[in-house]
Amino acid sequence: MDQFLPLIFVAVMGLSLLLYVILDGYDLGVGLLLPFASDAEKDVMIASIGPFWDANETWIVMGVGVLLIAFPSAHGIILTKLYLPATIMLFGLILRGVAFDFRVKAGDDKKVMWNRFFFLGSLVASMAQGWMLGSYITGLTGSFINTLFAVLIAVCLPALYCVLGATWLLIKTEGALFEKAVGWARTSVLPMALGLFLVSIATPLVSSVIAERWFQLPNFIGLLPIPVTSLIAMVVLVVLLKRDLTALRELNPMYLFACPVVVCLMAALGLAYSIFPDIIIGQMTIWEAASHPSALKFTLVGVLIALPCIVLYTIFIYKVFSGKASELRYD
């Protein structure tokens, strides 16, 4: 049993971070798209994420918390190496939170400023997350080439969030804003696909460990479903977005939102395969980084209580606040 405890915790951590990327990814994407909407549309866009964005960010707390408690050795190395982008990300998330609340109460002259801060916070947080992901994939070495790779992912990740945000708005909006969201999704999907393609090419070039795991036979054949499924999801998204507005209004928008979600899921599976059993590539396995089994057993009790509560709360708010969004109001 003891040898399986690190596997349980790394699975919980991976699931938490995947859910964070998908759920907070769409509300970061809505923030990135905010400058392209009218003032009235901005209120509806903010209202579309209003009931959910706090709960969405809970998943990153869960993931980092599991890393800290279950894998303290890895936590110390990873957070030390990623101190700068992690700090920048927190500043971005704090700026978003402040702007989110202040824009509702601000007068018209100040509302423009808080809208810009909300966009800026979303952009900073998105790019910082890409920077951290790129640094992590390359083993936290900090070399020039690996830093360039981290910059590449920092530039590409906002495009994925824009697609998630635009397709989320197709679920939550109607009328002129729905039409704009279709245009945003059509515009964002190509940069997202290009970014994923470049990252797929660059990753094995900067990491020999990942290249060896992916391009040896028969591994290469067994792993083909991951990139093929991602490609199919992107093609389906492009084909669906090419429909005219009448056809898109009749289509269940969940199909459109599901396409980038599948891409995220496949990317997570590919990353998990590339890294496992290491928690830091080439430096430390999950068993080497894990806490003492007695500490993991004690922590597992808390996880078994907290995780279902977060899942049930998330399902509850998405059910209560389902349907189209209207203007956000606090009075």
Disulfide bonds with the S-S distance in Angstrom:
none
